[in-house]
Amino acid sequence: MGGPEIMVEQMSAALRTIAAWRVAPEAEAVCPLCGAKGLTISDHSARPHAEWYRLVCRECGLDQMLGVPLGAAVPGGDG
């Protein structure tokens, strides 16, 4: 890693891209930085604590892990 990085301004777009990929992983993802098709997303999650995704774009050089913390379990809840 060491190329361009997703900054706060692009985080919403990156999270939308990840959400769309989770629904349809076979669809071609678009880079949230440069807009190029062919973004590679891989799931490196450590559930139930956090979701971690690696985003790689050959076009602009993006290679970044994004962590999405998950909410704490509620005592006495159903999971």
Jmol script that loads the backbone (N, CA, C; Angstrom):
load data "model"
ATOM      1  N   MET A   1       0.852  -1.159   0.000  1.00  0.00           N
ATOM      2  CA  MET A   1       0.000   0.000   0.000  1.00  0.00           C
ATOM      3  C   MET A   1       0.900   1.224   0.000  1.00  0.00           C
ATOM      4  N   GLY A   2       0.428   2.368  -0.368  1.00  0.00           N
ATOM      5  CA  GLY A   2       1.284   3.526  -0.426  1.00  0.00           C
ATOM      6  C   GLY A   2       0.933   4.466  -1.560  1.00  0.00           C
ATOM      7  N   GLY A   3      -0.077   4.147  -2.338  1.00  0.00           N
ATOM      8  CA  GLY A   3      -0.531   5.030  -3.406  1.00  0.00           C
ATOM      9  C   GLY A   3      -1.548   6.022  -2.872  1.00  0.00           C
ATOM     10  N   PRO A   4      -2.449   6.458  -3.713  1.00  0.00           N
ATOM     11  CA  PRO A   4      -3.491   7.381  -3.268  1.00  0.00           C
ATOM     12  C   PRO A   4      -4.374   6.727  -2.206  1.00  0.00           C
ATOM     13  N   GLU A   5      -4.963   7.550  -1.351  1.00  0.00           N
ATOM     14  CA  GLU A   5      -5.808   7.030  -0.288  1.00  0.00           C
ATOM     15  C   GLU A   5      -7.191   7.671  -0.314  1.00  0.00           C
ATOM     16  N   ILE A   6      -8.148   6.924   0.171  1.00  0.00           N
ATOM     17  CA  ILE A   6      -9.507   7.439   0.320  1.00  0.00           C
ATOM     18  C   ILE A   6      -9.495   8.392   1.508  1.00  0.00           C
ATOM     19  N   MET A   7      -9.919   9.616   1.273  1.00  0.00           N
ATOM     20  CA  MET A   7      -9.968  10.625   2.329  1.00  0.00           C
ATOM     21  C   MET A   7     -11.416  10.758   2.806  1.00  0.00           C
ATOM     22  N   VAL A   8     -11.617  11.562   3.818  1.00  0.00           N
ATOM     23  CA  VAL A   8     -12.942  11.751   4.402  1.00  0.00           C
ATOM     24  C   VAL A   8     -13.972  12.105   3.329  1.00  0.00           C
ATOM     25  N   GLU A   9     -13.583  12.930   2.380  1.00  0.00           N
ATOM     26  CA  GLU A   9     -14.508  13.390   1.336  1.00  0.00           C
ATOM     27  C   GLU A   9     -15.003  12.247   0.449  1.00  0.00           C
ATOM     28  N   GLN A  10     -14.214  11.177   0.297  1.00  0.00           N
ATOM     29  CA  GLN A  10     -14.590  10.052  -0.553  1.00  0.00           C
ATOM     30  C   GLN A  10     -15.141   8.864   0.234  1.00  0.00           C
ATOM     31  N   MET A  11     -15.161   8.947   1.566  1.00  0.00           N
ATOM     32  CA  MET A  11     -15.545   7.796   2.376  1.00  0.00           C
ATOM     33  C   MET A  11     -16.976   7.342   2.109  1.00  0.00           C
ATOM     34  N   SER A  12     -17.915   8.271   1.948  1.00  0.00           N
ATOM     35  CA  SER A  12     -19.305   7.875   1.665  1.00  0.00           C
ATOM     36  C   SER A  12     -19.392   7.080   0.371  1.00  0.00           C
ATOM     37  N   ALA A  13     -18.684   7.547  -0.661  1.00  0.00           N
ATOM     38  CA  ALA A  13     -18.685   6.837  -1.940  1.00  0.00           C
ATOM     39  C   ALA A  13     -18.054   5.458  -1.785  1.00  0.00           C
ATOM     40  N   ALA A  14     -16.983   5.364  -1.004  1.00  0.00           N
ATOM     41  CA  ALA A  14     -16.319   4.079  -0.794  1.00  0.00           C
ATOM     42  C   ALA A  14     -17.242   3.106  -0.060  1.00  0.00           C
ATOM     43  N   LEU A  15     -17.944   3.588   0.959  1.00  0.00           N
ATOM     44  CA  LEU A  15     -18.858   2.716   1.705  1.00  0.00           C
ATOM     45  C   LEU A  15     -20.046   2.283   0.848  1.00  0.00           C
ATOM     46  N   ARG A  16     -20.534   3.167  -0.012  1.00  0.00           N
ATOM     47  CA  ARG A  16     -21.610   2.780  -0.952  1.00  0.00           C
ATOM     48  C   ARG A  16     -21.113   1.719  -1.924  1.00  0.00           C
ATOM     49  N   THR A  17     -19.878   1.857  -2.387  1.00  0.00           N
ATOM     50  CA  THR A  17     -19.290   0.878  -3.303  1.00  0.00           C
ATOM     51  C   THR A  17     -19.179  -0.483  -2.625  1.00  0.00           C
ATOM     52  N   ILE A  18     -18.740  -0.496  -1.371  1.00  0.00           N
ATOM     53  CA  ILE A  18     -18.638  -1.756  -0.622  1.00  0.00           C
ATOM     54  C   ILE A  18     -20.015  -2.370  -0.416  1.00  0.00           C
ATOM     55  N   ALA A  19     -21.000  -1.551  -0.056  1.00  0.00           N
ATOM     56  CA  ALA A  19     -22.361  -2.062   0.159  1.00  0.00           C
ATOM     57  C   ALA A  19     -22.920  -2.679  -1.117  1.00  0.00           C
ATOM     58  N   ALA A  20     -22.703  -2.032  -2.253  1.00  0.00           N
ATOM     59  CA  ALA A  20     -23.178  -2.570  -3.534  1.00  0.00           C
ATOM     60  C   ALA A  20     -22.454  -3.875  -3.860  1.00  0.00           C
ATOM     61  N   TRP A  21     -21.159  -3.955  -3.585  1.00  0.00           N
ATOM     62  CA  TRP A  21     -20.383  -5.161  -3.836  1.00  0.00           C
ATOM     63  C   TRP A  21     -20.882  -6.323  -2.976  1.00  0.00           C
ATOM     64  N   ARG A  22     -21.260  -6.034  -1.729  1.00  0.00           N
ATOM     65  CA  ARG A  22     -21.756  -7.098  -0.854  1.00  0.00           C
ATOM     66  C   ARG A  22     -23.067  -7.681  -1.385  1.00  0.00           C
ATOM     67  N   VAL A  23     -23.897  -6.846  -1.995  1.00  0.00           N
ATOM     68  CA  VAL A  23     -25.171  -7.311  -2.559  1.00  0.00           C
ATOM     69  C   VAL A  23     -24.944  -8.079  -3.864  1.00  0.00           C
ATOM     70  N   ALA A  24     -24.035  -7.582  -4.693  1.00  0.00           N
ATOM     71  CA  ALA A  24     -23.783  -8.193  -6.007  1.00  0.00           C
ATOM     72  C   ALA A  24     -22.277  -8.264  -6.263  1.00  0.00           C
ATOM     73  N   PRO A  25     -21.582  -9.226  -5.632  1.00  0.00           N
ATOM     74  CA  PRO A  25     -20.120  -9.289  -5.770  1.00  0.00           C
ATOM     75  C   PRO A  25     -19.633  -9.581  -7.187  1.00  0.00           C
ATOM     76  N   GLU A  26     -20.520 -10.092  -8.040  1.00  0.00           N
ATOM     77  CA  GLU A  26     -20.112 -10.380  -9.422  1.00  0.00           C
ATOM     78  C   GLU A  26     -20.154  -9.131 -10.309  1.00  0.00           C
ATOM     79  N   ALA A  27     -20.810  -8.070  -9.848  1.00  0.00           N
ATOM     80  CA  ALA A  27     -20.892  -6.830 -10.631  1.00  0.00           C
ATOM     81  C   ALA A  27     -19.545  -6.107 -10.602  1.00  0.00           C
ATOM     82  N   GLU A  28     -19.261  -5.385 -11.673  1.00  0.00           N
ATOM     83  CA  GLU A  28     -18.006  -4.652 -11.766  1.00  0.00           C
ATOM     84  C   GLU A  28     -18.075  -3.399 -10.889  1.00  0.00           C
ATOM     85  N   ALA A  29     -17.158  -3.292  -9.928  1.00  0.00           N
ATOM     86  CA  ALA A  29     -17.137  -2.149  -9.013  1.00  0.00           C
ATOM     87  C   ALA A  29     -16.361  -0.993  -9.637  1.00  0.00           C
ATOM     88  N   VAL A  30     -16.733   0.226  -9.230  1.00  0.00           N
ATOM     89  CA  VAL A  30     -16.104   1.447  -9.734  1.00  0.00           C
ATOM     90  C   VAL A  30     -15.281   2.073  -8.612  1.00  0.00           C
ATOM     91  N   CYS A  31     -14.077   2.517  -8.917  1.00  0.00           N
ATOM     92  CA  CYS A  31     -13.184   3.118  -7.945  1.00  0.00           C
ATOM     93  C   CYS A  31     -13.776   4.428  -7.412  1.00  0.00           C
ATOM     94  N   PRO A  32     -13.843   4.589  -6.083  1.00  0.00           N
ATOM     95  CA  PRO A  32     -14.379   5.825  -5.527  1.00  0.00           C
ATOM     96  C   PRO A  32     -13.446   7.025  -5.702  1.00  0.00           C
ATOM     97  N   LEU A  33     -12.197   6.790  -6.106  1.00  0.00           N
ATOM     98  CA  LEU A  33     -11.267   7.895  -6.320  1.00  0.00           C
ATOM     99  C   LEU A  33     -11.236   8.377  -7.763  1.00  0.00           C
ATOM    100  N   CYS A  34     -11.035   7.440  -8.692  1.00  0.00           N
ATOM    101  CA  CYS A  34     -10.838   7.852 -10.089  1.00  0.00           C
ATOM    102  C   CYS A  34     -12.013   7.517 -11.005  1.00  0.00           C
ATOM    103  N   GLY A  35     -12.962   6.699 -10.511  1.00  0.00           N
ATOM    104  CA  GLY A  35     -14.129   6.350 -11.316  1.00  0.00           C
ATOM    105  C   GLY A  35     -13.908   5.223 -12.312  1.00  0.00           C
ATOM    106  N   ALA A  36     -12.721   4.637 -12.302  1.00  0.00           N
ATOM    107  CA  ALA A  36     -12.432   3.541 -13.240  1.00  0.00           C
ATOM    108  C   ALA A  36     -13.176   2.276 -12.828  1.00  0.00           C
ATOM    109  N   LYS A  37     -13.627   1.533 -13.822  1.00  0.00           N
ATOM    110  CA  LYS A  37     -14.252   0.240 -13.571  1.00  0.00           C
ATOM    111  C   LYS A  37     -13.165  -0.784 -13.281  1.00  0.00           C
ATOM    112  N   GLY A  38     -13.538  -1.847 -12.566  1.00  0.00           N
ATOM    113  CA  GLY A  38     -12.597  -2.919 -12.307  1.00  0.00           C
ATOM    114  C   GLY A  38     -11.963  -2.863 -10.927  1.00  0.00           C
ATOM    115  N   LEU A  39     -12.525  -2.062 -10.020  1.00  0.00           N
ATOM    116  CA  LEU A  39     -12.028  -2.027  -8.645  1.00  0.00           C
ATOM    117  C   LEU A  39     -12.138  -3.416  -8.040  1.00  0.00           C
ATOM    118  N   THR A  40     -11.091  -3.868  -7.385  1.00  0.00           N
ATOM    119  CA  THR A  40     -11.103  -5.158  -6.704  1.00  0.00           C
ATOM    120  C   THR A  40     -11.388  -4.911  -5.228  1.00  0.00           C
ATOM    121  N   ILE A  41     -12.374  -5.639  -4.694  1.00  0.00           N
ATOM    122  CA  ILE A  41     -12.714  -5.546  -3.280  1.00  0.00           C
ATOM    123  C   ILE A  41     -12.598  -6.941  -2.690  1.00  0.00           C
ATOM    124  N   SER A  42     -11.923  -7.043  -1.544  1.00  0.00           N
ATOM    125  CA  SER A  42     -11.851  -8.322  -0.854  1.00  0.00           C
ATOM    126  C   SER A  42     -12.195  -8.104   0.619  1.00  0.00           C
ATOM    127  N   ASP A  43     -12.880  -9.092   1.183  1.00  0.00           N
ATOM    128  CA  ASP A  43     -13.360  -9.028   2.562  1.00  0.00           C
ATOM    129  C   ASP A  43     -12.316  -9.657   3.485  1.00  0.00           C
ATOM    130  N   HIS A  44     -11.826  -8.878   4.439  1.00  0.00           N
ATOM    131  CA  HIS A  44     -10.840  -9.343   5.423  1.00  0.00           C
ATOM    132  C   HIS A  44     -11.404  -9.165   6.830  1.00  0.00           C
ATOM    133  N   SER A  45     -12.694  -9.351   6.974  1.00  0.00           N
ATOM    134  CA  SER A  45     -13.394  -9.029   8.205  1.00  0.00           C
ATOM    135  C   SER A  45     -13.041  -9.939   9.363  1.00  0.00           C
ATOM    136  N   ALA A  46     -13.170  -9.367  10.557  1.00  0.00           N
ATOM    137  CA  ALA A  46     -12.968 -10.083  11.814  1.00  0.00           C
ATOM    138  C   ALA A  46     -14.277 -10.010  12.595  1.00  0.00           C
ATOM    139  N   ARG A  47     -15.342 -10.479  11.980  1.00  0.00           N
ATOM    140  CA  ARG A  47     -16.650 -10.412  12.627  1.00  0.00           C
ATOM    141  C   ARG A  47     -16.631 -11.226  13.907  1.00  0.00           C
ATOM    142  N   PRO A  48     -17.315 -10.876  14.930  1.00  0.00           N
ATOM    143  CA  PRO A  48     -18.368  -9.861  15.014  1.00  0.00           C
ATOM    144  C   PRO A  48     -17.862  -8.491  15.431  1.00  0.00           C
ATOM    145  N   HIS A  49     -16.562  -8.254  15.387  1.00  0.00           N
ATOM    146  CA  HIS A  49     -16.013  -7.008  15.908  1.00  0.00           C
ATOM    147  C   HIS A  49     -15.922  -5.894  14.872  1.00  0.00           C
ATOM    148  N   ALA A  50     -15.553  -6.222  13.676  1.00  0.00           N
ATOM    149  CA  ALA A  50     -15.384  -5.200  12.635  1.00  0.00           C
ATOM    150  C   ALA A  50     -15.402  -5.842  11.260  1.00  0.00           C
ATOM    151  N   GLU A  51     -15.740  -5.035  10.278  1.00  0.00           N
ATOM    152  CA  GLU A  51     -15.630  -5.451   8.881  1.00  0.00           C
ATOM    153  C   GLU A  51     -14.431  -4.718   8.294  1.00  0.00           C
ATOM    154  N   TRP A  52     -13.585  -5.453   7.581  1.00  0.00           N
ATOM    155  CA  TRP A  52     -12.412  -4.880   6.928  1.00  0.00           C
ATOM    156  C   TRP A  52     -12.459  -5.250   5.457  1.00  0.00           C
ATOM    157  N   TYR A  53     -12.288  -4.258   4.600  1.00  0.00           N
ATOM    158  CA  TYR A  53     -12.305  -4.474   3.157  1.00  0.00           C
ATOM    159  C   TYR A  53     -11.054  -3.856   2.546  1.00  0.00           C
ATOM    160  N   ARG A  54     -10.456  -4.597   1.616  1.00  0.00           N
ATOM    161  CA  ARG A  54      -9.321  -4.072   0.866  1.00  0.00           C
ATOM    162  C   ARG A  54      -9.828  -3.659  -0.504  1.00  0.00           C
ATOM    163  N   LEU A  55      -9.541  -2.414  -0.875  1.00  0.00           N
ATOM    164  CA  LEU A  55      -9.924  -1.870  -2.172  1.00  0.00           C
ATOM    165  C   LEU A  55      -8.654  -1.631  -2.980  1.00  0.00           C
ATOM    166  N   VAL A  56      -8.624  -2.186  -4.193  1.00  0.00           N
ATOM    167  CA  VAL A  56      -7.453  -2.063  -5.056  1.00  0.00           C
ATOM    168  C   VAL A  56      -7.909  -1.623  -6.444  1.00  0.00           C
ATOM    169  N   CYS A  57      -7.302  -0.539  -6.934  1.00  0.00           N
ATOM    170  CA  CYS A  57      -7.592  -0.038  -8.288  1.00  0.00           C
ATOM    171  C   CYS A  57      -6.289  -0.001  -9.071  1.00  0.00           C
ATOM    172  N   ARG A  58      -6.229  -0.756 -10.146  1.00  0.00           N
ATOM    173  CA  ARG A  58      -5.024  -0.765 -10.985  1.00  0.00           C
ATOM    174  C   ARG A  58      -4.856   0.538 -11.753  1.00  0.00           C
ATOM    175  N   GLU A  59      -5.953   1.236 -11.978  1.00  0.00           N
ATOM    176  CA  GLU A  59      -5.901   2.469 -12.764  1.00  0.00           C
ATOM    177  C   GLU A  59      -5.186   3.603 -12.017  1.00  0.00           C
ATOM    178  N   CYS A  60      -5.605   3.866 -10.760  1.00  0.00           N
ATOM    179  CA  CYS A  60      -5.026   5.000 -10.025  1.00  0.00           C
ATOM    180  C   CYS A  60      -4.042   4.587  -8.937  1.00  0.00           C
ATOM    181  N   GLY A  61      -3.932   3.280  -8.656  1.00  0.00           N
ATOM    182  CA  GLY A  61      -2.992   2.816  -7.654  1.00  0.00           C
ATOM    183  C   GLY A  61      -3.543   2.714  -6.242  1.00  0.00           C
ATOM    184  N   LEU A  62      -4.843   2.922  -6.081  1.00  0.00           N
ATOM    185  CA  LEU A  62      -5.447   2.777  -4.762  1.00  0.00           C
ATOM    186  C   LEU A  62      -5.222   1.357  -4.248  1.00  0.00           C
ATOM    187  N   ASP A  63      -4.770   1.241  -3.019  1.00  0.00           N
ATOM    188  CA  ASP A  63      -4.601  -0.051  -2.347  1.00  0.00           C
ATOM    189  C   ASP A  63      -4.755   0.228  -0.866  1.00  0.00           C
ATOM    190  N   GLN A  64      -5.969   0.100  -0.372  1.00  0.00           N
ATOM    191  CA  GLN A  64      -6.264   0.532   0.989  1.00  0.00           C
ATOM    192  C   GLN A  64      -7.222  -0.418   1.686  1.00  0.00           C
ATOM    193  N   MET A  65      -6.976  -0.600   2.984  1.00  0.00           N
ATOM    194  CA  MET A  65      -7.894  -1.351   3.840  1.00  0.00           C
ATOM    195  C   MET A  65      -8.810  -0.354   4.531  1.00  0.00           C
ATOM    196  N   LEU A  66     -10.108  -0.619   4.504  1.00  0.00           N
ATOM    197  CA  LEU A  66     -11.082   0.216   5.208  1.00  0.00           C
ATOM    198  C   LEU A  66     -11.726  -0.615   6.301  1.00  0.00           C
ATOM    199  N   GLY A  67     -11.738  -0.088   7.505  1.00  0.00           N
ATOM    200  CA  GLY A  67     -12.367  -0.757   8.635  1.00  0.00           C
ATOM    201  C   GLY A  67     -13.714  -0.142   8.935  1.00  0.00           C
ATOM    202  N   VAL A  68     -14.708  -0.998   9.122  1.00  0.00           N
ATOM    203  CA  VAL A  68     -16.057  -0.557   9.465  1.00  0.00           C
ATOM    204  C   VAL A  68     -16.402  -1.216  10.794  1.00  0.00           C
ATOM    205  N   PRO A  69     -16.348  -0.444  11.916  1.00  0.00           N
ATOM    206  CA  PRO A  69     -16.656  -1.054  13.210  1.00  0.00           C
ATOM    207  C   PRO A  69     -18.117  -1.486  13.274  1.00  0.00           C
ATOM    208  N   LEU A  70     -18.344  -2.587  13.937  1.00  0.00           N
ATOM    209  CA  LEU A  70     -19.710  -3.086  14.129  1.00  0.00           C
ATOM    210  C   LEU A  70     -20.136  -2.747  15.550  1.00  0.00           C
ATOM    211  N   GLY A  71     -21.436  -2.571  15.745  1.00  0.00           N
ATOM    212  CA  GLY A  71     -21.958  -2.240  17.049  1.00  0.00           C
ATOM    213  C   GLY A  71     -21.732  -3.367  18.049  1.00  0.00           C
ATOM    214  N   ALA A  72     -21.622  -2.994  19.307  1.00  0.00           N
ATOM    215  CA  ALA A  72     -21.434  -3.979  20.375  1.00  0.00           C
ATOM    216  C   ALA A  72     -22.731  -4.746  20.584  1.00  0.00           C
ATOM    217  N   ALA A  73     -22.589  -5.990  20.959  1.00  0.00           N
ATOM    218  CA  ALA A  73     -23.756  -6.815  21.258  1.00  0.00           C
ATOM    219  C   ALA A  73     -24.461  -6.267  22.492  1.00  0.00           C
ATOM    220  N   VAL A  74     -25.768  -6.307  22.470  1.00  0.00           N
ATOM    221  CA  VAL A  74     -26.561  -5.819  23.586  1.00  0.00           C
ATOM    222  C   VAL A  74     -26.791  -6.988  24.558  1.00  0.00           C
ATOM    223  N   PRO A  75     -26.390  -6.826  25.835  1.00  0.00           N
ATOM    224  CA  PRO A  75     -26.599  -7.920  26.787  1.00  0.00           C
ATOM    225  C   PRO A  75     -28.068  -8.308  26.859  1.00  0.00           C
ATOM    226  N   GLY A  76     -28.324  -9.598  26.792  1.00  0.00           N
ATOM    227  CA  GLY A  76     -29.707 -10.088  26.837  1.00  0.00           C
ATOM    228  C   GLY A  76     -30.421 -10.027  25.505  1.00  0.00           C
ATOM    229  N   GLY A  77     -29.726  -9.524  24.463  1.00  0.00           N
ATOM    230  CA  GLY A  77     -30.346  -9.447  23.139  1.00  0.00           C
ATOM    231  C   GLY A  77     -30.330 -10.788  22.451  1.00  0.00           C
ATOM    232  N   ASP A  78     -30.949 -10.836  21.295  1.00  0.00           N
ATOM    233  CA  ASP A  78     -31.016 -12.075  20.530  1.00  0.00           C
ATOM    234  C   ASP A  78     -29.846 -12.239  19.585  1.00  0.00           C
ATOM    235  N   GLY A  79     -28.751 -11.601  19.810  1.00  0.00           N
ATOM    236  CA  GLY A  79     -27.592 -11.792  18.956  1.00  0.00           C
ATOM    237  C   GLY A  79     -26.992 -10.574  18.620  1.00  0.00           C
TER     238      GLY A  79
END
end "model"
wireframe off; spacefill off
backbone 0.3
color backbone group
